[in-house]
Amino acid sequence: MNYELMVIFTPVLSEEDYKVAQKKFADIIKDNGGEVTHENPWGLRSLAYPIQKKTTGMYLVLEYTAPSDLNEKLKIQLNRDENVLRHMVTALDKYAVIYNNRKRHGANTDSKTVEA
């Protein structure tokens, strides 16, 4: 299955700590039989509403393929990590995967070509 993980880390992380946190969750996926297909650190962004009295957060988006039992292990680690303000795992269907690839590689997302 294909999944997307979005994590919002506390904004008080240093750049080095942010990179360590990114690597930590990518490694959890790899160590449990998954494969990270795309990593997109968004960096510091404003939050729509305050979380734990913070108005900004360090965002990370990971796309990965993994067996479905990995998500429970991942959620346990996300909940234990005090630097994580929020997280969300989304299952991606094949159309979402194709769309993300086209968007990343600059292809026209409106094209009507059918891929075999």
Sequence and secondary structure as in RCSB ss.txt:
>XXXX:A:sequence
MNYELMVIFTPVLSEEDYKVAQKKFADIIKDNGGEVTHENPWGLRSLAYPIQKKTTGMYLVLEYTAPSDLNEKLK
IQLNRDENVLRHMVTALDKYAVIYNNRKRHGANTDSKTVEA
>XXXX:A:secstr
 EEEEEEEE TT  HHHHHHHHHHHHHHHHHTT EEEEEEEEEEEEEEEEETTEEEEEEEEEEEE  TTHHHHHH
HHHHH TTEEEEEEEEE HHHHHHHHHHHTT  TT      
